[in-house]
Amino acid sequence: MVKRQFPNPVELAKLMKFKAPELNGKKRRLEGALTIYDLKAIAKRRTPKAAFDYTDGAAEGELSLARARQAFEDIEFHPSILRDASTVDTTTTVLGGTSALPFGIAPTGFTRLMHTEGEIAGAGAAAAAGIPFTLSTLGTTSIEDVKAANPHGRNWFQLYVMRQREISYGLIERAAAAGFDTLMFTVDTPVAGARLRDKRNGFSIPPQLTAGTIINAIPRPWWWFDFLTTPPLEFASLASTGGTVGELLDSAMDPSINYDDLQIIRNMWPGRIVVKGVQNLEDSKRLAALGVDGILLSNHGGRQLDRAPIPFHLLPEVVREVGNDVEVMVDTGIMNGADIVASMALGAKFTLIGRAYLYGLMAGGREGVDRTIQILSDQLLRTMKLLEVTSIGELEPKHVTQLQRLAPRAVSPAAAAAVPAKVSRTSPAPRRPAVRKTRSQA
């Protein structure tokens, strides 16, 4: 029998301490967000549909994005035991400099459309966290204003080689003069991908008022107040080039760019150069042989070619083949600090976050971006401690297994014999690294 007694009022009082309510609505919302998906939910509530869908959406059936995110979930960690993990160092070195965390902020276009603070919020948060910030050619804050927001931190510039080459060359000169230390030469946009959500929403820059947009804006007056009471939305670094937004976009996508353009820009740029949008081993080898400083395995966040290769799946093979010659980085689909840990364990030199940053921006401006970085940092630190590693350098392939979900379909001997000789003489598709099957697939 359990002996019962009347509660002791003194002891009961110790258990009845209530947390003081948080009266600041933004702070309360952000503190309640424990994951990037929580920030995404807040962002969706607070942002008009067209702007949110521009960030959240991808190309066509959005298969590339879904597969990239699934790939990070389809991993298995292998922790060590009985190792002192009381102190963990998340600092890493990339492209000749340090970063307090193994991730930086990726380049994003139209950023002030998501929240009026735009790139200023991202650059300021990156400065406070000690990580790099990347400004897009299609950013809505100028090169010089980003430098002012992050005067002592690491600023990178993402470059589209435009049809009018002189425009791109001018941007290179301005970024160099502002002290940006790395240039990201983007190679996966010969034409724009088919972003169907934007077409269905009638998306435009600046947003056009229709009956639908007005109805959608009624529960989001704060967004429209910010939009209408701040400077007009434009591509700040391109404002002096003239032309409409549509004309600038068309000019930014040039299917004629080639390795000669890479060489010209390499000769112009005084800092480190990274080729962004690499999606196979053969191109990785050629770029390494040409002496670029880094390659970014990326399918543009799933926003260009749908059914594109999964960057995280490409990572082990590319690192194995060229990792000693060039710094290999990865993006697309990162939504958790554990995704970053897995990437670093499989040989990535660095990672970049795009949508995760924008979800935080839409959820709460600068404070929302700070919250994004804090969430990812906490998850990353906790994962490293549970793996019982004390530094980024201790992460190795032995800590991660990529589980198999999608794999090339085997061709039967009979089917192979039926292939015409002209086709059968082509080179076979590259094989993926060996992966472990889940029990349900075994």
N, C-alpha and C positions, 0 to 999 in steps of 0.2 A: 504493500500500500504506500502511496505517495503522501508524505506529510504535507499538509497545506497550512497556510497562514495568511493573515491579512497583509497586503502590501505595505512595506515601510515607506511612508511619504517621502522621506529623505532620499532613499534609493530610487523611488519612482521619479522624483524630480530630475535626477541625473539622466534618466532615459527619455525624458520628455522635452529635450532641447530642440526647439524648432529652428530651422534655417530661415534667416531673414529673407523676405521676398525681394527679388531683383526687380526694381521699378523701371529700369532702362530696357525697353522692349528689344532693341537690337542686341544688347549684351546677353539678355536672357535667351534669345533665339540661338545665338552663336554658341553660348556655353552648353546649350542642350544638344548641339550637333556633335555626335561622337564619331561619325564616319563621313567620308566624302559624299556618300549617298544621302546622308542626312542634310548636308549642305545643298545637294542637288534638289532635294524636295523643297527646301526653303526657297531656293532660287526660282523654282517653277511657280511657286505661289506668288512671288513678288515681281516677276518679270513678264511683260507682254509676250504672248505666244510666239510671235514672229521672231523676236530677239532671242527668246529661250531656245526655240527650235533651231535657229541658226547655229547656236553653240552646241546643243545636244545632238543634232542630227549628223548624218554622214551621207555617203553617196548611195544612190539607187536603193537596193534592199537592205543596206546597212549591215551586210554580212561581214565585211572586213573588220568593222569596229566590234561587232559582237564576238567574232572569233578571237580577236586580240585580247579582249577582256576575259574570255573563257580560258585562253591559254594560261593566263596568270592564276586562275583558279585551279587549273589542272596541274598542280605541282605537289610534290611531297617533300617536306623538309626532313633532314636527318640531323638531329641535335647531338652534340657531345654531352658528356656528364662529368660532374665532379671537377669542373674547372672554374676558377674564380672569375665571375663576370660582374662583380660589383661596380666596376668602372668600365665604361664603354666609350670609345672615341669614334665619332661619326665623321671626322674630318677626312677629306680626300683631296688628291691633287688631280687636276685636269687641265689640259691645254696650257701648261706653264704657270698655273696659279692654283691657289687653294680654294676650297669650298667647305663651309662648315658642315654641310650635309651632302650626300651623294646624289643630289638632284637639283635642277635649276628650273626656272620658268621658261617655257617654250614660247616661240613667237605666235601671236594670235592677231588676226585682222579685225577691224571694226570694234575694237575693245571698248570704246566709250559707248557703244550701243548697248552693251550689257549693263554698264553702270557708268555714271558720268565721271567718276574718278579714273576710270580706265587704266592706262599704262602707268600713270603716276602712282596709283595704289599698288600695282604689281612691282614697280621698281623700288618703291619705298619699303615694301614688305621684304623684298629680296635683300635690300641693304641691311635691314634690321636683323635678318636671319643669317647674313653672311654667305649668300648663295648668288649665282649669276642670274641676271635678267636678260631676256632676249627680246629685242624690238623687231616687229615685222615691217617689211616694206609697206604693207597695207595697214600699219598701225595708225591710230588716231591721235597720237601725241608725237611731237617732233623729236628728232634725234637730240637736239640741244636741250629740250625740256626733260627728256628722260635722264640725260646726264646730270642735270640740275637736281633731279629727284634722287639720284643715286651717285653722288659726286665722288665717293671714295670706294665704291664697290665695283664689281665686275659687270660691265655691260657688253652684250653681244648684239650683232646686227644680222638679221636674216635678209638675204637679197634675192629678189626676183630679177632675172635678166630680162629687161623689157625690150619690146620691139625697137623703141628709140633708145639705143644703147647709151647715148649721152646722159639720159636720165639716171640710169643705173650707175654710170661712172660718177656722176655728181653725188649720188648718195654714198658711194664708197668713200669719196673724198671727205664728205661731211662727217661720216662715222669715224674715220681715222682722225680727223681734226679734233673731234670730241673725246678722243681717248678710248673708244671702244676697242677691246683687245682681240675679239674673235669675229670672223665673218662666216655666216652660214649660207653657202651657195646652194640654193634649192633647185632640184633637178626632176621633181616628180609632177610638174604642172605644165606639160605642153599645151593642154587645154584644161578648162575647168571641169571638174567632175559634175555629174548630174545629181544635184542635191534637191531631192524631190520635195522635202518638207518646205524648203524655201519657195519653190514654185507653187505649191498648194497654198501657201500663206500669202502669196503675192509680195514676197519680201523685197524691199528696196531700201536704198540709202539715199537721202534720209527717208525714214518711214513715211508712208503715204496714209493719210487719214481716209478710211472707208468706214462704212457702217460696222463691218466686222471688227476693225481695229478699235473703234470707239467703244463698242460693247465690251470688248476684251479689256479695255483700259479702265473701265468704270471702277472695278475693285482694286486698281493699282494706280491711284492718282499721284503717289509719290514719284513713280518712275517718270510720268509725263511732266510733273513739276520740274524735276531735275533736267529733263531733256529740253524743255522749253525755256529754262532760265539760265542755261549755260551756253558757251560758244557753240556755233553750228558744228555738226558732225562732219568731218572731212578727213581725208588722208593727209595728216599734218605735214609729213615730210615731202609730199607731192603737190602741195597746194599751189605752188608757183608754176606748175607745169601746164595748167589750164586744162580744159576739157571736162566733160561730165564724168561722174563716177563710173558709168558703164563703159565709157571710152578708156578710162584708166585701167579698169579691170581687164578689158580686152587687150590693152597694150601690155599688161603685166604677164599674160600667158602667151609665150612665144614657142611654138613647136620647132623652131629652127635652131635653138641653142645646141651647142656641141662642145667637144673637148677643146676646140680653139678658144671659145669663150672662157672656159675654165682657166686656160693658160693666161689669157689677157688679164683676167681679174686677179689671178694669183700674182702676176707681176705688179699690179697696181696696189694690192693690199699689203700694208707693212706688218700686220699681225698674223695670228694663226688663222688657218682656213679649214672649215669643215664642210664636207659635201652632204647635204641633207636630202633624204629620200632614196637612199640606196636600198635595193630590194633583192639582190642576189649575190652569190659568191663571186661570179666572174667579174662583175663591176667593182666589187670590193678589192679584188686583186689588182685590177688595172689602176684604180685610184691610189692604192698603196704604192704601186710601182712609180706613179707619177709624183709621189712625195707630198701628198696632202697631209695635213696634220691630224685630221680626224674624219670619220665617216659616221653618219647618224642613220642607223637602221630605222626606217620609218615608212609607213604607207600614208602619211599625211593625216593621221587620225581617222583613217577610213573614209576620207572626204574626196578622194580622187578615183582610183580604180577599185571598184568593188570586187570582192574575191581575190584581193591582192595577197601576197605572202604575209605571214604573221611575223612581225619583226622579232618578237621574243623567241620564236622557233628558229629563226635564222641565226640568232646570236651565238650559240656554241660553235657552230661550224665556221662562221666568219672569224671569230676570235681565234680559233685553232689555226686557221690558215694565215691570217694577216695581223693578228693581235700584237705581235712583236714589232711590227713596222708602222702601225697607225693606231690611233686611239679610237676604239669602237664604242659608240654610244647607242642608246636605244630609247624610243618613245612609242606612243600609241597604246592606250588601254590601261595605263597605270592609275589605279584608284585606291591603293593601299600601300602603306609603308612596306608590307611584306613583299609586294611586287618589286619594289626597289631592291630589297635584300636579295631576292631570287636573281634579279638581273646582275647585280654586282657579283654574286657567287658564280654565275656562269660566265664571267669574264668582262662584263661591261665596264668601261672606264667611268661612265656617268649616265644619268637618266634625265629626261625632261618631262615635265607635266604641263598639259595644256588645258583640257576641260576641267580637271580638278581645280586648277587655279581660277578658272572663270566661274565655276559653280560658287566658290567662295566669294568672288567679286560680286556676283549677282545677289548673293545672300546678305552681304553687308559691307560692300565697299572695301576700303583698306583693312578694316577690322576682320572682314570675311576672308581676305587673302591671308592675313596673319593666322586666322583659325585653320585654314587649309594647311599651311606649313606646319602648324603645331600638331594637327591630327596626324599627318604623315610622319612627322618626326617622332611622335610618341609611339606610333605603330612600328616604325623602323627600329627604334631603340629597344622596345619590348621584344621584338622578334630576334634581334641580335642577342639579347640576354638569354632568351629561351634556347637559342642555339648554342649558347655559351661560347661566343666569340667576343673579343674585346676591341676589335678594330675592323675597319673595312677591309684592310689587307689580309685579314685572317679568313675572310669568306672565300670558299673554294667550291669547285663543281661537286665535290663529295657531299656538300650540304644540301643539294637540290636534285631531284629527279623530275623531269618533265614527263607527265603521264600522257598516254596516247589516247587521243579522241579522233582526230582527223589524221589520216595517213594516205599516201599515194596508193591507189588501187593496183594490185598486182595483175599483170597481163599474163594470161595462160599461154603455154607454148603454141597451142593451135591458133589462138588469136594473133600471136606475134608472127606466125608463119604466113598468115593471110594478109599482113600489111604489105603494101606495094614496096618494091625494092627502093624506090626513090625516097620513101619516107623512112624505111628501116635503116638507111645509111646515116641518118641524122644522129647527133650526139644524144645519148640518153639523158633523161632529166636527172639533176643532182639528187643524191639520196639524202634524206634527213638523218640526223644523228639518231643512234639507237635510243629508244625510250621504253619505259616500263609500262606494261598494260595494267589497267585496273582489273580488279577481280571480276567485275561484270563483263569485261571485254576478253578475258583470258579464255 
